């Protein structure tokens, strides 16, 4: 079974070379990512209690959490949503922070499973680590 990953990366380490963008319609004002779970309560506890995200809407079968001013994560009960938790998927949500080492220690202290340990150094596109959500 594949798991969703939470990727945390150091903010000033994410800047890449200037790339000319092609024309696109309008300005993106925010985003909302939908994750589907067999155990919605376990996922909600992780994102609310461990990561500290605030619930801005609770529909019972789905919870909308604020990640940043105009960025949201919607946790959906796989038995009630329009997608199944059995559908093939690989998902990662990247959270950018300037407190990378603090987040790493904090999640390790809470026994959060890691896919990738803290990697800080030269020769990588960014500093960061990967943690599994429930």
N, C-alpha and C positions, 0 to 999 in steps of 0.2 A: 504494500500500500504506500502510495506517495504521500508526503506530508507537505503542508505549506511551510514556507520559511519566512522568518523575519530577518531582513538584512539591514544591519546598521553600518553606516559609513560616515567617515569624518567629513564635515562640510567642505573645508578648504582643500581637501584631497580629491574632490570629485570634479574639479574644473578640467575640462578637456580642451583640445585645440578648437579655435573658431571654425565652425562648419557652416557654410552657407545653406540656409534653409530654403526649400522651394516654397512656392505660394501655398498657403493653407487658409481655410475659411476661418476668419475671426480669431479672437484671442481666447485661449482656454482660461476660464475663470476659476476652475477648481476641478476636483475629481471625487469619484465615489467608487470604491472597489467593493465587490460583493464576494464573500467567502461563504461556502455552504458546509455545514457541520452535522455529523450524526449526534454530537453532544453539544448543543448550543450553549448550555449553562457553563460547561467547562471552558469553552472558547471565550464566553463573555467574562468569566472570572479572570482569565489570562489578560485580556486586553484592558479590562477595567482595573482590576486589582494589582496586577504585576506591572503593566505598562502605564497605567494611570490615565487612560483615555476616558473622556466623559461621554456618557450616553446622552444624545440629543433627541432621540425618538425611540420608543419601545413599542413595537407592534405585537408583542407576544411571540410570534414566529420569526421575528427579525428585530435586530437592534442596530441603530445607526449611531456610530461613535465618531466624535470629532478628532481628527489627527492633527490638523492645523486649521487656520482661519477658514479656508475654503476647501479643505481636504477631509474626506470622510471614508470610513470603513463600515460596511454593512455586513453583519453576521446573520446568516439565515439558517433556520432549521431545515436540514436537507429533506425531511419528510413532508414539509409544507411548501417549500419554495419551488420555483419553476425549473430548477436544475437538481440533479441527483448527486449525492456525495460519491456515487459509484462511477460517475463519468470520469474519463481520463483527464488529468490536469497536472500541470506543474505551475506553481504560483510562488512568487516572492514579493513581499512588500518591503520596499527600501525606506528606512527612516534615516534622515540626515540629521546629524547632531554635531555639536562642537564639544560634547562631553562623552566621547566614545569610551574611554577607559572606565569612567564612572558607570555607564550603562552596562558594560561587560561585567564588572564586579557585582553590580546589583543583580543582574540576571543569574550569574553563577551562584550567588548566595541563596537564591530561591530555587536552586536545582533545576533550572530550565535546561533542557537538552540542547546541545550544540551540534550543529553540522560542521561548522568551521570555527576554530578558535580565533581569538584576537590576533590579527596580522597587521603589524605596523612596521613599515620599512620601505626601503627603496626598491624600485623595480616592479611595483604593483600599481595597478590603475588607481587604487584608493586604499586607505586603511579601513579595516572593518572586521566584522565577524558575522556568522550566521547562526541564528537560534531557531529551534522548532517551536511552533505554537502547538496547542493540544490537538 
